[in-house]
Amino acid sequence: MERERKASAVSDAGAWAMNVISSVGIIMANKQLMSAGGYAFGFATTLTGFHFAVTALVGLVSNAAGYSASKDVPLWELLWFSIVANMSITGMNFSLMLNSIGFYQISKLSMIPVVCIMEWILHNKHYSREVKWSVVVVVVGVGVCTVTDVKVNAKGFICACLAVLSTSLQQISIGSLQKKYSIGSFELLSKTAPIQALSLLFLGPFVDYFLNGKSLRDYKMSYGALLFIFLSCTLAVFCNMSQYLCIGRFSAVSFQVLGHMKTVFVLTLGWLLFDSQLTLKNIMGMVIAVVGMVMYSWAVEAEKRSSAKPTVAPAQDSITTEEETELLKETAKTNLAAKDVELGETKEG
């Protein structure tokens, strides 16, 4: 049992490490690919379509080679999930375009309480006081190190709400679909990736043209841009796989909370690799966020241990109450009286 627990912990850590490394790596690759100082490939939605196309291809090859099995999931559920996931991607892009960076970061932070509320409504899930406080600490820490100017407008607010709701629902749905159909993370991803790839590759160029006023046909592709597109797509396969894997193993809330570790890494690497400014405010926020993540991990583990403990009945076997003692005395007296009667009858006979 102890060996299985340790193996499970190592497996969980590996899944989480894969998600953190691939997520941070893809952000760095996309920054070089899409920034004006890099290759200026400003077609984020179309690039996401490329990501899912490569992921779908990997899933197809894996199924054909027998490394993974294809399980039946109703098509309408796959279509519904793909629509929600695509709304999440498009909503995030529009939110980033229409809002200030500060409000965009606040909208992303709001996903943690939104996921908690959704899980409470949809799955009647409750959280301990320690978990709630640790979530608050994480949100405050990430808010301190990321939120700067906050400007709100009506269109941006609507897009941010759409992005937050759809992203939260998508992450909850990943875990619920895996449990409902007893399907692995990679098998589920293999089924949803083709649908998302087709829809994003079809709609992506139109969305990107609306976002930045540039057409993909006018972009002059270079070998460097192709190399970073390939790198981005490769990292996206691991990022998508690990996201489904982590949510299947943990929960949408854990994925959101610990996911802010990536924000700390991105800020640090941005400072090291891209000369981004790292102020005392950023450092203080990162320290608070890390403390909150440690608190959250401890609170979740404590919650697991308390729920795993067998409920001990109030000392029925070794300790008796006063009422039980009196009852035993009365029973003993009754038995003795019965024996006396039997003995009397025997003598008379």
Buried (B, 14 or more C-beta within 10 A) or exposed (E): EEEEEEEEEEEBEEBBEBBBBBBBBBBBBBBBBBEEEBBEBBBBBBBBBBBBBBBBBBBBEBBEEEEBEEEEBEEEBBEEBBBBBBBBBBBBBBBBBBBBBBBBBBBBBBBBBBBBEBBEEEEEBEBBEBBEBBBBBBBBBBBBBBBEEEEEEEEBBBBBBBBBBBBBBBBBBBBBBBEEBEBBBBBBBBBBBBBBBBBBBEBBBEBBBEBEEBEBEEBEEEEEBEEBBEBBBBBBBBBBBBBBBBBBBBBBBBBBBBBBBBBBBBBBBBBEEEEBEBEEEBBEBBBBBBBBBEBBBEBBEEBEEEEEEEEEEEEEEEEEEEEEEEEEEEEEEEEEEEEEEEEEEEEEE
